Amino acid sequence: MNSSKVKTQKNLSALLGLALAVITLFQAGSVKSNESSDRSLTSIEEAELRAEIDNIFPDDGLTITERAYAEIEAEQTNYVKVFNANNELVAQGITTENEELRKLVNQADFLIQVPGQKYYRISE
């Protein structure tokens, strides 16, 4: 007699477990479908996002390669200051405009770069 009760309880437990698994799967599918509908942007949000992207990446008509060359050229025309071993200013300016300054920079050791300026020291 006990064995039939045990079998019935096991069958009932298995059936209950299977029902819970099915309910859980349906709930997970329902949540997933609701999330995907919430992900779509409204036209106002899309316009704001496009405006923000346009501000970050201006459309100046340059290709990526041309923009990279322009950035390199701008970086190379930084203002430089050259100091001697006693930390006295020897020369300053833009190396592309001054041949003597370019020679000093080639002889000097690089110290630091801050936005728009590079510092060098000549060790004697």
C-alpha positions in Angstrom: 0.0 0.0 0.0 2.8 2.4 0.8 4.4 1.9 -2.6 1.3 3.1 -4.4 1.1 6.2 -2.3 4.8 6.9 -2.9 4.3 6.4 -6.7 1.3 8.7 -6.6 3.3 11.4 -4.7 6.2 11.1 -7.1 4.0 11.4 -10.1 2.2 14.4 -8.6 5.5 16.0 -7.7 6.8 15.4 -11.3 3.6 16.8 -12.8 3.8 19.9 -10.5 7.5 20.4 -11.4 6.7 20.2 -15.1 3.8 22.7 -14.8 6.1 25.1 -13.0 8.7 24.8 -15.7 6.2 25.5 -18.4 4.8 28.5 -16.6 8.4 29.8 -16.1 9.2 29.5 -19.8 6.0 31.3 -20.8 6.8 34.1 -18.3 10.3 34.5 -19.6 9.1 34.7 -23.2 6.6 37.3 -22.3 9.2 39.5 -20.5 11.6 39.2 -23.5 8.9 40.3 -26.0 8.0 43.3 -23.8 11.7 44.4 -23.6 12.2 44.4 -27.3 9.2 46.7 -27.8 10.6 49.1 -25.2 13.9 49.3 -27.1 12.6 51.1 -30.1 13.3 54.8 -30.1 10.6 57.4 -30.5 11.2 59.8 -33.4 12.1 62.6 -30.9 14.7 60.4 -29.2 16.1 59.4 -32.6 16.4 63.0 -33.7 18.1 64.0 -30.5 20.6 61.0 -30.8 21.3 62.0 -34.4 21.9 65.6 -33.4 24.3 64.5 -30.7 26.2 62.3 -33.1 26.5 65.1 -35.6 27.9 67.4 -32.9 30.5 64.8 -32.0 31.4 64.0 -35.7 31.0 67.1 -37.7 30.3 66.7 -41.4 33.1 68.9 -42.8 33.3 67.0 -46.1 36.5 65.2 -45.2 37.1 61.5 -45.5 38.5 59.6 -42.5 41.9 59.6 -44.1 41.9 63.4 -44.8 40.7 64.1 -41.3 43.5 61.9 -39.9 46.1 63.8 -42.0 44.6 67.1 -40.8 44.9 66.0 -37.2 48.5 64.9 -37.7 49.4 68.2 -39.3 47.7 70.2 -36.5 49.6 68.1 -33.9 52.9 68.7 -35.7 52.5 72.5 -35.6 52.5 72.6 -31.8 54.2 75.4 -30.1 57.5 74.3 -28.5 59.8 75.6 -25.8 63.4 74.6 -25.5 65.3 75.0 -22.2 69.0 74.6 -21.4 70.5 72.5 -18.6 70.0 75.3 -16.2 66.2 75.4 -17.0 66.6 78.7 -18.8 64.4 79.3 -21.9 66.6 79.1 -25.0 64.1 79.3 -27.8 60.3 79.0 -28.4 58.0 79.0 -31.3 56.7 76.7 -34.1 59.3 74.3 -35.5 57.9 74.5 -39.1 58.5 78.3 -39.1 61.9 78.4 -37.6 64.9 76.4 -38.8 67.1 77.2 -35.8 64.4 76.1 -33.4 64.0 72.9 -35.3 67.7 72.2 -35.0 67.5 72.8 -31.2 64.5 70.5 -30.9 66.4 67.8 -32.7 69.3 68.1 -30.2 67.1 68.3 -27.1 65.5 65.7 -25.0 61.7 65.6 -24.9 60.3 66.5 -21.4 56.5 66.8 -21.6 53.6 67.6 -23.8 50.5 69.6 -22.7 47.7 70.6 -25.1 49.2 72.9 -27.7 52.8 72.9 -26.3 55.8 70.6 -26.1 58.7 71.1 -23.8 62.4 70.1 -24.5 65.6 70.4 -22.6 69.1 70.5 -24.0 71.6 68.6 -21.8 75.1 70.0 -22.1 
